[in-house]
Every structure is written in structure tokens, then in C-alpha cells.
Amino acid sequence: MMYHLSQILDRSAAQFADREAFRCDGAGITYRTLQQQANGLAHWLVDQGVKRGDRVGIYLNKSLETAIAVYGIWKAGAAYVPLDPSAPITRTAEVINHCGIRHLLTQKSKRAQLPAILAACPALNYVLGIPDQIELPEAIHRCDWSDLTLDATAPKLHLMEQDLAYIMYTSGSTGTPKGIMHTHRSGLNYAQMAATIYGLKYTDRLGNHSPLHFDMSTLDYFAGPLVGATTVIIPEAYTKLPASLSQLVQDEELTVWYSVPFALIQLLLRGVLDERNLRSLRWVLFGGEPYPAKYMYDLMAKLPQAQFSNVYGPAEINQCSYYHVPALTNETSDTAAVAPIGKIWPNAEARVVNEQDELVPAGAIGELLVRTPTMMNGYWQRPDLNEQAFYRCTIAHQAAVFYRTGDLVQQQTDGNYQFIGRKDRQIKARGYRIELDEVEAALVGHPQVEAAAAYAVPHAAHSQQIEAAVILQADSQLAADDLISHAAAHLPTYAVPKKLIIAPNLPRTGTGKIDRTALKQQALQQQALAAPS
């Protein structure tokens, strides 16, 4: 019986010892070797004072070492904290200090950032991954990856499913990071549920597109090893070159893909798919933000053998619903639609409530609350946020806890939930309620628009004004006024953007999502410059 996540590796090492567990940049590691190296790392961590419940930072670019780090930390009884390797040093230090990290797993490619991080993090005294010839402060206890031993057994520890397994900090360019705490129970439940729903098996080859600090990576690092599959870690350089990425998908014969829609749109538009043989792909999972139907249908037409599924769930609950997109037919034509987020999966429960936490009538719009064993334990050292995040009630005479997703949904007659927008992206302008996601969907519905972002900025008389930024298709000659007219034909007058800019690109977070906060800040700066002095 498995009740903590490191047992995933032990079971697969026993069943599939010589199968490749992970691959990266042409190199691979078998389940047996991964187990032995994870055991060796666990012994080093314990020797350096790591105890059950400690947090260990992973500061690595995509590599095979990330898999060793995840499972080695678990085998030492600790929780892993993935750090964004591209984040500013100040933010990285903020996470390390907030989480009380004393041990850091890294690599020599990060040596330029380490001195500043160590100077800003006085409790950080143990570093693995830096060779002796690279200078570090004398007080730092260090070890290189090549110095670790291969061990047949892990340290003897007592762990329970309620113990902390990982803390994932939310991404974003502004604001204080918050750490989402997941236990072995929530992580293992997610791995088991995902493997069942998506029919994962040992012959599968999963494409790990998402970085470790993004919650989507848990499918590849948890559910893949659970069934003995091979996870192919896609180096960061490939994610920025769609043609090279499609070549990798072909060469590695990937069978399962999971990413944000943006990555799939780039593959479609710039991945020269007509020159590739991607028949190995049997399942394409996407989530994190709405996937414009015009792009989804075009990609489905190029990959007719693959099942496409919209996967939904904030990082706080891993996943909780899915929608299997029906195969294309001659009647498939609604290119303005967005796939539903589907039905709540087994062993989970949903409620849709209004602002007073009352259940809304069937078919009405409300906030989605979810109760599931894949749910987080709370936010690290943030009781204020925990109070806001959970809805507590009584069901069948027992206490029940739901997570407030902040997402507005509408249940359709077939039982599927349709994502309407974010509760925090629903604004009021001149007394009208406006869904910014609806504004974006209208803009992206234009055949010459590649991507769009809508945001609200302060306006006169304490109101707000909607503005938007769009990327056009390469050959488009559209003007901003043309797009405003297009939006006016699909939106109420009060929801039409008052200002629209055509941009060469849109800022994005480290996880590939459009950074609307950055766009809003840019608009506010321009507004301030234009104001009379």
C-alpha cells in the first residue's frame, strides 16, 4: 500500500528497473538508477541535518537532477520547494527566507546568482550542486552531484500521508509570493486520479513542458512514474522555438502532452507541423487558461488521432475536472466557443454559490467551490489567506471544507461546467458588471487576432475603463479601430475597450500565462505621463 509519494519510485523501480524513468536533452535515467541516486541524496540531506517536515529548495534549470532532487527530498522526509530559476534574485531570496529553507539543491550554471542569494539568506547554509573549484563562503556546507553515493536503501524514517510533500509558490511579477502546501495525501491522490482518467500506462512517454515551479509539472513527476512511464523533460530552449519543439515531440515519440494553450498555439502557428510525423501523440491535455476554439480545432485537425482534453484545477487543488473534446465533424464550426472545464471528477464535490455563499439556481453563474482529497493543506504561514481560501460547512453531520476557486462558472444542461471568468477579473464600470475574460474572448474571436489581453484602469469619477492589447497574425493589416468595431459587434457597449494597442508580443509569467498585471502597470505609467503636471 502506498501512502507517501516516494513509494511511487520504489514500486516502479521494482517493476520497471531498466525502463527509463526520465529523459532530458538526449540523456536518460532508469528507474533503478533514479532510486539509487535519490537514496544517496536522501542520506546526504539527513547527514546535513534535514528532518521530517523541513523544506529543501530546488534551484535548478530543467535537467535529470530535478527528478533526483524531488524523490531524494521526499526520501529524506522533507518537502521540496521549487524555485523559479529565471526569477529575480530578490524574489528567490524572499521565498527562501519565508519558507525557512536551509538546504539548497542547485547546479553550477546558477553559480553567478548564488553569492547574492547566500548574502540575502542568512539561514541558508547547505548547498549541493556546486563543484569545489567554484568559490563559496567558507561557512557553507557543500557537495557536488558527482560526490553522492548510490544507495540501495533510503534512510529509515516514519512518514504519514498528512506530512508535507511540497510547497509551490504562486508566480507573478508583483505582490508577495504565497506558498501552497501540499501533503503526500493530496499529491498521491492526484497522481492516482490523473493516471486513471487519462489512461496512463508504462508504455507512455510524457512531454514535461512545464517547469518544476509550475503546478502542471506534477502530472509528469508524479503520475508518470506512478505507472512506470517515461517522462521527457523538455529543455527550456525548446519551449521558445516551436519548430525545434515539434521536432523533439517527433523524435522522442511523445504520447501524452500537457501544457498551457499558449504552447499549443505556438506549435500550431510556428511549429511547421506539416513537416512532422506526430502520430505517436494519443492525448493532448491543456489547462491554465481558456484555449480559443479556432486554434484548438485547427490543431485537432492536424492531430486527428489524439484525444484533446481541457483540464481544470487551480494549483491549490491540483485538478478537479476535465472535459474530453469531441472529435471534429463536418458540423464543428463554433470557432468563438471555449471548451467547458467539464465535470467534477470522481471523489470530489463542487458547489456553485453567490456572493452570500448561497447555492445558485441551476444554470446560474456563481463561484465554484471544490472539496477534494487533492486539495492543499493551506498557505505556508499565512493564516489570513487560509481564512479567505476555505469555505467550511456541515455535510451529513460532518465538517466539510471547500476551496474557494475564485472562478465564476455556469453549469450547462449536460452537467459540464463552463468557465465564465475570474471573480477578481469581474469589474464594475459605470454600474455595469463586466467580465474581462469575455472581452478577451471577443477579441480573439477575430480570425486575424493571435492573442489578446483585457485589463481595467482607473478612470474619472471613481469608475474604471477597459483597455486591451492584442497580437495580430503575421500578415494582418488590421488597425486598432477595426478591432474596436469588431468588439462592438460582439459585446455590450459598456464592455467595449476604450483603448486598444496592437503589440508585437504580450508579457508573460514564468509559467507562460499572459501577465495582465504587467500590462496594467504599463497602462498606468502611460496614464501618469499623459496627465497634466
Legacy VTK file of the C-alpha trace (Angstrom):
# vtk DataFile Version 3.0
C-alpha trace
ASCII
DATASET POLYDATA
POINTS 533 float
0.000 0.000 0.000
1.307 3.434 -0.939
0.654 6.374 1.320
3.504 8.732 0.531
4.918 9.897 -2.772
8.421 8.425 -2.651
6.843 4.955 -2.647
5.894 5.662 -6.282
9.556 5.414 -7.230
10.229 2.347 -5.119
7.357 0.427 -6.690
8.272 1.352 -10.254
11.948 0.574 -9.597
10.865 -2.904 -8.543
8.580 -3.388 -11.564
10.412 -1.463 -14.297
14.026 -1.341 -13.096
15.627 -0.907 -16.509
12.981 1.329 -18.090
13.865 4.981 -18.493
12.089 6.996 -15.853
13.180 10.428 -17.129
14.943 11.758 -20.199
16.383 15.197 -20.856
18.370 16.553 -23.796
19.134 13.093 -25.178
20.219 11.509 -21.858
18.150 9.211 -19.667
17.991 7.667 -16.216
16.395 4.312 -15.404
14.061 3.703 -12.502
16.734 1.635 -10.721
19.384 4.354 -11.055
16.945 7.095 -10.121
16.021 5.192 -6.976
19.669 4.675 -6.029
20.602 8.311 -6.649
17.536 9.569 -4.778
18.505 7.321 -1.853
22.053 8.734 -1.934
20.736 12.301 -1.935
18.408 11.471 0.948
21.311 10.160 3.026
23.324 13.333 2.335
20.407 15.533 3.333
19.817 13.619 6.555
23.555 13.762 7.329
23.349 17.535 6.890
20.575 17.814 9.455
17.410 17.615 7.363
14.472 16.408 9.432
10.920 15.372 8.729
8.905 18.396 7.629
11.913 20.551 6.657
11.763 22.485 3.404
14.509 21.961 0.821
14.866 24.344 -2.111
15.320 23.168 -5.703
17.089 25.845 -7.736
17.726 24.001 -10.977
17.291 24.522 -14.665
15.469 21.681 -16.372
17.643 18.581 -16.071
17.648 14.991 -14.866
18.767 16.302 -11.470
15.287 17.744 -10.904
13.831 14.229 -10.704
16.600 13.064 -8.369
16.001 16.149 -6.222
12.232 15.654 -5.904
12.406 11.996 -4.894
15.558 12.379 -2.795
13.988 15.149 -0.737
10.909 13.025 -0.105
13.065 10.083 0.929
14.756 12.374 3.476
11.329 13.127 4.964
11.356 16.737 3.758
9.234 18.803 1.389
10.585 20.227 -1.837
10.197 23.900 -2.732
10.778 24.534 -6.462
12.354 27.936 -7.113
11.928 29.668 -10.446
15.476 29.654 -11.921
14.654 32.728 -14.023
13.141 34.824 -11.223
14.867 37.951 -9.897
17.276 37.218 -7.045
15.233 39.358 -4.655
12.144 37.233 -5.239
14.093 33.973 -4.910
15.572 35.168 -1.632
12.135 36.220 -0.413
10.787 32.699 -0.973
13.834 31.048 0.645
13.561 33.226 3.734
9.787 32.998 4.002
9.892 29.208 3.775
12.817 28.793 6.183
14.960 26.922 3.657
18.396 25.882 4.966
19.344 23.407 2.222
19.515 24.271 -1.472
19.937 21.905 -4.423
21.342 23.675 -7.451
23.883 23.361 -10.306
26.982 25.160 -11.489
25.020 27.057 -14.151
23.491 29.038 -11.256
26.834 29.968 -9.702
26.547 33.612 -10.791
23.354 34.068 -8.784
24.439 32.153 -5.691
26.602 34.792 -3.920
23.764 37.318 -3.871
21.262 34.674 -2.772
23.511 33.442 0.042
24.115 37.024 1.194
20.362 37.670 1.344
19.522 34.348 3.050
21.487 34.005 6.318
19.827 30.705 7.280
20.861 29.040 4.020
23.965 27.061 4.998
23.924 23.908 2.853
24.366 23.835 -0.920
24.506 20.809 -3.203
25.486 21.038 -6.845
28.492 23.380 -6.869
31.934 21.824 -7.529
34.788 22.601 -5.124
36.672 24.738 -7.651
33.841 27.290 -7.600
34.283 29.628 -4.642
31.595 29.845 -1.973
31.689 31.333 1.550
33.644 29.104 3.962
30.642 28.722 6.259
28.646 26.940 3.554
28.499 23.138 3.725
28.705 21.926 0.148
28.650 18.842 -2.030
28.568 18.184 -5.772
26.134 15.863 -7.520
29.016 13.613 -8.564
30.003 13.159 -4.904
26.717 11.496 -3.949
26.779 7.752 -3.382
24.430 5.213 -4.940
22.429 3.579 -2.173
20.168 0.554 -2.368
18.154 1.729 0.627
16.840 5.073 1.810
17.163 6.476 5.346
14.782 4.820 7.778
12.089 7.364 8.518
8.496 7.377 9.618
6.252 9.354 7.292
2.484 9.707 7.113
0.210 10.776 4.285
-0.581 14.006 6.148
3.087 15.062 6.126
4.169 17.955 3.958
5.379 16.911 0.472
5.942 20.167 -1.422
5.285 23.883 -1.288
4.646 25.641 -4.575
4.835 29.425 -4.594
2.482 31.316 -6.840
4.041 33.122 -9.764
3.575 36.752 -10.669
5.583 39.882 -11.216
4.191 41.844 -8.272
2.880 41.184 -4.802
4.028 38.918 -2.013
4.503 35.255 -3.028
2.305 32.743 -1.237
3.305 29.134 -0.676
0.742 26.439 -1.448
1.273 23.478 0.896
0.532 20.011 -0.439
0.797 16.802 1.523
1.715 13.306 0.401
-2.001 12.520 0.552
-3.027 15.299 -1.836
-0.156 14.627 -4.240
-0.678 10.866 -4.314
-4.439 11.215 -4.739
-3.833 13.500 -7.690
-1.332 11.106 -9.291
-3.695 8.153 -8.927
-6.731 10.053 -10.215
-4.886 11.536 -13.200
-3.366 8.185 -14.164
-6.831 6.617 -14.133
-8.716 9.333 -16.005
-6.128 9.781 -18.747
-5.358 6.086 -19.041
-1.642 6.455 -18.358
0.404 3.275 -18.743
4.034 2.188 -18.608
4.430 2.457 -22.383
3.579 6.163 -22.365
6.105 8.927 -22.963
5.051 12.157 -21.286
6.286 15.518 -22.523
7.206 17.634 -19.500
6.763 21.130 -20.935
6.118 22.954 -17.647
8.954 23.985 -15.306
9.110 22.380 -11.882
7.802 25.505 -10.134
4.584 25.326 -12.191
1.870 23.017 -10.821
1.328 21.335 -14.205
4.689 19.589 -13.734
3.148 17.321 -11.085
1.470 15.192 -13.760
4.870 14.371 -15.253
6.772 13.948 -11.979
4.039 12.131 -10.011
1.581 10.367 -12.334
4.145 9.318 -14.959
6.385 7.439 -12.503
3.301 6.017 -10.778
2.606 3.848 -13.838
6.230 3.317 -14.886
6.049 5.677 -17.868
8.943 7.710 -19.282
8.847 11.452 -18.682
10.773 13.505 -21.236
11.878 16.787 -19.636
11.822 19.422 -22.377
14.762 21.862 -22.038
13.738 25.499 -21.741
15.362 26.437 -25.066
12.974 24.134 -26.950
9.900 25.784 -25.407
10.915 29.052 -27.086
11.489 27.509 -30.538
8.257 25.881 -31.778
9.880 24.234 -34.798
12.543 22.621 -32.599
9.872 21.640 -30.100
7.787 19.844 -32.710
10.948 18.062 -33.872
11.559 16.894 -30.294
7.962 15.661 -29.980
8.508 13.626 -33.144
11.980 12.303 -32.255
11.019 11.341 -28.692
7.739 9.823 -29.894
5.773 11.524 -27.132
2.351 10.031 -26.428
0.954 12.439 -23.804
1.260 16.223 -23.817
0.173 18.657 -21.083
0.707 22.417 -21.242
-0.952 25.813 -21.245
-2.785 26.622 -24.513
-0.156 29.226 -25.432
2.417 26.500 -26.082
-0.016 24.619 -28.332
-0.892 27.794 -30.232
2.800 28.420 -30.886
3.216 24.831 -32.098
0.283 25.286 -34.453
1.367 28.648 -35.863
5.147 28.241 -35.914
5.917 24.550 -35.371
5.937 23.511 -39.071
3.627 20.637 -38.164
3.060 19.713 -41.801
6.687 18.597 -41.900
6.415 16.431 -38.783
5.142 12.954 -38.003
3.320 13.327 -34.678
1.174 10.200 -34.899
2.593 8.981 -31.578
0.583 11.622 -29.678
-2.518 9.952 -28.304
-3.623 12.556 -25.737
-3.253 16.346 -25.636
-4.110 17.906 -22.283
-4.348 21.651 -21.850
-5.304 23.953 -18.998
-4.412 27.050 -17.031
-6.341 29.484 -19.215
-9.007 29.398 -21.953
-7.957 27.837 -25.272
-9.504 29.759 -28.214
-11.534 27.263 -30.235
-10.213 28.431 -33.602
-6.711 27.314 -32.610
-7.887 24.180 -30.819
-9.881 22.951 -33.825
-7.030 23.675 -36.243
-4.620 21.646 -34.102
-7.153 18.847 -33.711
-7.379 18.681 -37.499
-3.600 18.222 -37.712
-3.604 15.579 -34.953
-6.763 13.560 -35.690
-5.506 10.525 -33.755
-5.204 12.430 -30.461
-7.821 12.940 -27.775
-7.949 16.585 -26.647
-8.999 17.355 -23.083
-9.476 20.582 -21.161
-8.044 20.042 -17.685
-9.112 22.322 -14.846
-7.917 22.953 -11.319
-6.056 25.734 -9.509
-2.675 24.837 -8.012
-4.375 24.762 -4.614
-6.335 21.644 -5.610
-4.125 20.204 -8.380
-7.002 19.215 -10.659
-10.693 18.615 -10.117
-12.427 18.429 -13.502
-11.861 17.554 -17.141
-13.637 17.798 -20.462
-12.881 15.449 -23.334
-13.364 17.496 -26.502
-15.492 15.604 -29.051
-13.791 14.615 -32.284
-14.137 17.009 -35.203
-17.085 16.575 -37.513
-18.428 18.478 -40.515
-20.773 20.261 -38.106
-17.937 21.580 -35.899
-17.958 25.300 -36.648
-18.281 27.375 -33.474
-14.859 28.981 -33.536
-15.886 31.576 -30.939
-16.550 28.974 -28.264
-14.227 27.841 -25.500
-14.245 24.240 -24.293
-16.016 23.723 -20.960
-13.924 22.789 -17.943
-16.107 19.709 -17.756
-17.469 17.672 -14.906
-16.018 17.310 -11.440
-14.075 14.096 -11.304
-14.861 11.146 -9.005
-14.076 11.511 -5.301
-14.592 15.281 -5.467
-17.559 17.562 -4.897
-18.485 21.001 -6.207
-20.781 23.833 -5.205
-21.647 26.984 -7.139
-22.531 29.874 -4.840
-23.354 33.569 -4.962
-21.642 36.349 -3.013
-23.540 35.311 0.126
-22.309 31.690 -0.203
-25.820 30.554 -1.121
-26.266 27.871 -3.785
-27.289 29.432 -7.087
-30.153 28.005 -9.181
-29.272 25.502 -11.896
-27.716 27.270 -14.859
-26.919 30.468 -12.963
-23.425 31.955 -12.732
-21.580 31.710 -9.429
-18.246 30.992 -7.792
-17.012 27.402 -7.933
-16.154 25.795 -4.578
-14.442 22.393 -4.604
-13.966 19.722 -1.973
-11.376 17.092 -2.919
-8.617 14.932 -1.376
-6.214 16.550 -3.867
-6.636 19.902 -2.069
-3.815 21.808 -0.413
-3.290 21.910 3.325
-3.251 25.714 3.239
-0.813 28.549 2.592
2.537 28.460 4.348
2.476 30.783 7.380
-0.492 32.751 6.038
-3.471 32.225 8.385
-5.085 35.340 6.904
-5.152 33.793 3.435
-6.308 30.440 4.787
-9.309 32.122 6.358
-10.252 33.582 2.981
-9.481 30.471 0.928
-11.703 27.905 2.609
-15.457 27.578 2.976
-16.496 25.417 5.911
-19.852 23.739 6.357
-21.506 20.542 7.573
-22.436 17.687 5.243
-24.136 14.557 6.537
-23.453 15.673 10.127
-19.714 16.002 9.480
-17.461 19.015 8.982
-16.577 19.665 5.337
-14.050 22.061 3.826
-14.268 23.502 0.296
-11.670 25.572 -1.522
-12.899 28.854 -2.969
-11.507 28.805 -6.503
-12.384 32.430 -7.283
-13.586 31.205 -10.698
-17.056 32.025 -11.981
-18.763 29.104 -13.707
-22.114 28.152 -15.153
-23.347 24.562 -15.204
-24.786 23.554 -18.552
-27.742 21.249 -19.097
-25.385 18.349 -19.875
-23.716 18.713 -16.454
-20.485 20.278 -17.726
-19.257 23.474 -16.134
-18.423 26.418 -18.390
-15.721 28.788 -17.184
-17.073 32.349 -17.315
-14.191 34.291 -15.802
-12.284 35.127 -12.669
-14.170 36.588 -9.754
-11.292 39.035 -9.332
-11.488 39.888 -13.063
-15.131 40.780 -12.896
-15.234 44.562 -12.683
-17.852 47.261 -12.395
-17.749 50.191 -14.793
-20.447 52.830 -14.719
-22.614 50.430 -12.728
-22.312 47.514 -15.168
-20.703 44.199 -14.324
-18.124 43.281 -16.964
-16.216 40.032 -17.436
-12.733 40.873 -18.732
-12.345 37.288 -19.944
-15.434 37.803 -22.118
-13.812 40.901 -23.642
-10.690 38.884 -24.460
-12.741 36.070 -25.991
-14.482 38.550 -28.292
-11.165 39.981 -29.481
-9.541 36.578 -30.013
-12.633 35.576 -31.973
-11.419 37.766 -34.822
-9.661 35.492 -37.349
-6.635 37.806 -37.602
-6.002 38.059 -33.847
-3.434 35.719 -32.348
-3.789 36.667 -28.657
-5.476 39.334 -26.553
-5.449 40.664 -23.011
-8.012 42.978 -21.422
-7.488 44.942 -18.231
-9.123 47.791 -16.330
-7.505 51.068 -15.337
-8.895 53.826 -13.094
-10.972 56.438 -14.864
-12.795 59.629 -13.986
-15.408 59.763 -11.239
-14.073 56.675 -9.461
-15.009 54.434 -12.396
-12.863 52.092 -14.473
-12.010 52.000 -18.154
-11.388 48.839 -20.134
-8.265 48.703 -22.256
-6.772 45.857 -24.252
-3.610 44.739 -26.020
-3.549 42.288 -28.918
-1.080 40.401 -31.095
-2.090 40.086 -34.754
-1.370 37.291 -37.189
1.829 37.877 -39.146
0.218 39.149 -42.383
-2.559 41.191 -40.811
-3.029 44.874 -41.627
-5.786 45.429 -39.064
-5.904 48.739 -37.245
-6.932 49.257 -33.632
-10.192 50.896 -34.743
-11.075 47.802 -36.787
-10.757 45.627 -33.694
-12.780 48.005 -31.543
-15.529 47.825 -34.167
-15.291 44.035 -34.131
-15.600 44.027 -30.322
-18.611 46.371 -30.539
-20.379 43.832 -32.732
-19.973 41.106 -30.095
-20.099 42.903 -26.745
-22.446 45.270 -24.941
-21.497 48.903 -25.448
-20.244 49.255 -21.882
-17.827 46.304 -22.330
-16.110 47.524 -25.495
-12.465 48.576 -24.846
-11.992 52.339 -24.898
-8.361 51.961 -25.847
-6.625 49.180 -27.748
-2.993 48.752 -28.650
-1.501 46.365 -31.212
1.690 44.897 -29.749
4.437 42.639 -31.154
4.138 40.433 -28.066
2.495 40.262 -24.654
4.379 39.942 -21.356
4.104 36.508 -19.816
4.714 34.994 -16.419
7.254 32.234 -15.829
4.505 29.671 -16.462
3.559 31.011 -19.897
0.367 32.831 -18.938
-0.282 36.397 -20.084
0.923 38.797 -17.391
-2.049 41.157 -17.257
-0.695 42.834 -14.140
2.346 43.995 -16.099
0.109 45.330 -18.879
-1.989 47.234 -16.387
1.126 48.726 -14.784
2.351 49.864 -18.198
-1.025 51.496 -18.876
-0.952 53.276 -15.509
2.547 54.588 -16.210
1.440 55.944 -19.577
-1.608 57.452 -17.923
0.591 59.201 -15.353
2.924 60.563 -18.046
-0.022 61.918 -20.015
-1.599 63.637 -17.007
-1.162 67.438 -16.826
1.535 68.449 -14.356
LINES 1 534
533 0 1 2 3 4 5 6 7 8 9 10 11 12 13 14 15 16 17 18 19 20 21 22 23 24 25 26 27 28 29 30 31 32 33 34 35 36 37 38 39 40 41 42 43 44 45 46 47 48 49 50 51 52 53 54 55 56 57 58 59 60 61 62 63 64 65 66 67 68 69 70 71 72 73 74 75 76 77 78 79 80 81 82 83 84 85 86 87 88 89 90 91 92 93 94 95 96 97 98 99 100 101 102 103 104 105 106 107 108 109 110 111 112 113 114 115 116 117 118 119 120 121 122 123 124 125 126 127 128 129 130 131 132 133 134 135 136 137 138 139 140 141 142 143 144 145 146 147 148 149 150 151 152 153 154 155 156 157 158 159 160 161 162 163 164 165 166 167 168 169 170 171 172 173 174 175 176 177 178 179 180 181 182 183 184 185 186 187 188 189 190 191 192 193 194 195 196 197 198 199 200 201 202 203 204 205 206 207 208 209 210 211 212 213 214 215 216 217 218 219 220 221 222 223 224 225 226 227 228 229 230 231 232 233 234 235 236 237 238 239 240 241 242 243 244 245 246 247 248 249 250 251 252 253 254 255 256 257 258 259 260 261 262 263 264 265 266 267 268 269 270 271 272 273 274 275 276 277 278 279 280 281 282 283 284 285 286 287 288 289 290 291 292 293 294 295 296 297 298 299 300 301 302 303 304 305 306 307 308 309 310 311 312 313 314 315 316 317 318 319 320 321 322 323 324 325 326 327 328 329 330 331 332 333 334 335 336 337 338 339 340 341 342 343 344 345 346 347 348 349 350 351 352 353 354 355 356 357 358 359 360 361 362 363 364 365 366 367 368 369 370 371 372 373 374 375 376 377 378 379 380 381 382 383 384 385 386 387 388 389 390 391 392 393 394 395 396 397 398 399 400 401 402 403 404 405 406 407 408 409 410 411 412 413 414 415 416 417 418 419 420 421 422 423 424 425 426 427 428 429 430 431 432 433 434 435 436 437 438 439 440 441 442 443 444 445 446 447 448 449 450 451 452 453 454 455 456 457 458 459 460 461 462 463 464 465 466 467 468 469 470 471 472 473 474 475 476 477 478 479 480 481 482 483 484 485 486 487 488 489 490 491 492 493 494 495 496 497 498 499 500 501 502 503 504 505 506 507 508 509 510 511 512 513 514 515 516 517 518 519 520 521 522 523 524 525 526 527 528 529 530 531 532
